[in-house]
Amino acid sequence: HCLGVAIYSLMIAKKLNYNSPQVHFKLAMAGLFHDIGKKEIEREVLDKARPLLSLAERKKIESHVQRSREIMESIPGIPSDVVQIIYEHHEDELEQGYPCATPKLRLHPLSRIVHIANLFVNRAVKSPTNPGALAEVAFAQIEKFDSSRVNPVCLAALKQVVLQKKAA
């Protein structure tokens, strides 16, 4: 999952013409470590579908962003941008995300990329709570159910990544 988020974050960034090696490094690192705080949550809780979670279990899962931030801040040399992106990867354009329902104007610009890459990979990659889907289907689900929650420019870039035609 984390590798997928890192790769899709980079592909989206390239479609947005974010070509700086520093930006690519920050996105790759944030994608790889965005869920590191989940390592301390019981597998049976992580493997439950969201509608089946109790309030306490949902709060425990949502706490992973805070724990991820704490873990990353404890490592010398981790850029503060990476820590912020990891902390904000569940914040959204409706200002209803977690952990803080951060106003969209205060979000790190790269958080928006990791957010949509995470949504996409959650739908596309098979997991205990998801059967997986073709890339086109996963994108269509985001467009249908989450388009108001994601940055429209990032959504358009993801669309280019997912729906681009392969050369024969």
C-alpha positions in Angstrom: 0.0 0.0 0.0 2.6 2.5 1.0 4.8 1.8 -2.0 1.7 2.4 -4.2 1.0 5.7 -2.5 4.6 6.8 -3.1 4.6 5.8 -6.7 1.2 7.3 -7.5 2.1 10.5 -5.7 5.2 10.8 -7.9 3.2 10.2 -11.1 0.6 12.8 -10.1 3.4 15.3 -9.3 5.0 14.7 -12.7 1.6 15.4 -14.4 1.5 18.6 -12.4 5.0 19.5 -13.7 6.5 19.2 -10.2 9.9 18.2 -11.4 12.1 19.2 -8.5 14.2 16.3 -7.0 13.4 17.7 -3.6 9.7 17.5 -4.2 10.0 14.0 -5.5 12.0 13.0 -2.5 9.5 14.5 -0.1 6.5 12.8 -1.8 8.3 9.5 -2.0 9.2 9.6 1.6 5.8 10.8 2.7 4.1 8.1 0.6 6.4 5.3 2.0 5.9 6.3 5.7 2.4 7.9 5.8 0.9 5.0 7.7 3.9 4.1 9.9 1.8 4.9 13.0 -0.5 2.0 12.1 2.2 -0.5 13.1 1.1 -0.1 16.7 -2.6 -0.9 16.0 -4.0 -4.4 16.3 -4.3 -6.3 13.0 -7.9 -7.2 13.7 -8.9 -3.6 14.0 -7.0 -2.6 10.8 -8.6 -5.4 8.9 -12.1 -4.4 9.7 -14.2 -2.5 7.1 -14.8 1.1 8.2 -18.6 0.7 8.7 -18.0 -2.2 11.1 -15.6 -0.2 13.4 -16.8 0.9 16.8 -16.3 4.6 17.7 -13.3 3.6 19.8 -11.7 1.6 17.0 -12.2 4.4 14.5 -10.5 6.8 16.9 -7.7 4.4 17.3 -7.2 4.1 13.5 -7.5 7.9 13.1 -4.8 8.4 15.7 -2.3 6.8 13.3 -1.5 10.2 11.8 -0.5 11.6 15.1 1.6 8.6 15.9 3.2 8.7 12.4 4.1 12.3 13.0 5.7 11.5 16.4 7.7 8.6 14.9 9.0 10.7 12.0 9.8 13.7 14.2 12.0 11.4 16.4 14.2 10.6 13.4 17.0 13.1 12.9 17.2 14.7 9.5 13.6 14.1 8.4 12.4 17.2 6.6 9.6 19.0 8.4 7.6 19.1 5.1 7.6 15.3 5.1 6.3 15.2 8.6 3.5 17.7 7.8 2.5 15.8 4.6 2.3 12.6 6.6 0.2 14.3 9.3 -2.2 15.8 6.8 -2.7 12.9 4.4 -6.3 12.4 5.6 -7.2 16.1 5.5 -9.6 17.1 2.6 -10.9 20.0 0.6 -14.2 20.1 2.5 -12.2 20.8 5.7 -13.7 17.7 7.3 -10.7 15.4 7.3 -8.7 14.3 10.2 -6.9 14.8 12.5 -7.7 18.6 12.6 -10.2 19.4 9.8 -7.5 21.8 8.6 -8.6 24.7 6.4 -7.6 23.8 2.8 -5.7 27.1 2.5 -3.4 25.9 5.3 -2.7 22.5 3.9 0.7 21.7 2.5 0.4 21.6 -1.3 2.0 18.1 -1.4 -0.5 16.8 1.2 -3.2 17.1 -1.5 -1.2 14.8 -3.8 -0.6 12.1 -1.1 -4.3 12.4 -0.1 -5.6 11.5 -3.5 -2.9 8.9 -4.1 -3.9 7.2 -0.8 -7.6 7.2 -1.8 -6.7 5.7 -5.2 -4.5 3.0 -3.8 -7.0 2.1 -1.1 -9.5 1.4 -3.9 -7.2 -0.2 -6.5 -5.0 -2.5 -4.3 -6.5 -5.7 -2.9 -6.5 -5.8 1.0 -8.5 -7.6 3.7 -11.2 -5.0 3.5 -11.1 -4.3 -0.3 -11.3 -6.7 -3.3 -9.2 -4.3 -5.4 -10.2 -2.8 -8.7 -8.9 -1.9 -12.1 -7.3 1.5 -12.1 -10.1 2.9 -14.3 -12.7 1.6 -11.9 -10.9 2.9 -8.8 -10.6 6.3 -10.5 -14.3 6.3 -11.4 -15.2 5.6 -7.8 -13.1 8.5 -6.6 -14.7 10.8 -9.2 -18.2 9.6 -8.1 -17.8 9.5 -4.4 -14.9 11.7 -3.4 -14.5 14.4 -6.0 -15.7 17.1 -3.6 -13.1 16.0 -1.0 -10.0 16.1 -3.2 -8.2 18.9 -4.9 -9.6 19.3 -8.5 -6.2 19.9 -10.0 -4.8 16.7 -8.4 -8.0 14.8 -9.5 -7.4 15.9 -13.1 -3.7 14.9 -12.9 -4.7 11.4 -11.5 -7.2 11.1 -14.3 -4.3 11.7 -16.8 -2.2 9.1 -15.0 -4.9 6.5 -14.9 -6.5 7.0 -18.2 -3.5 7.7 -20.4 -3.4 5.4 -23.4 -0.5 3.0 -23.6 1.6 3.0 -26.8 1.1 -0.2 -28.8 
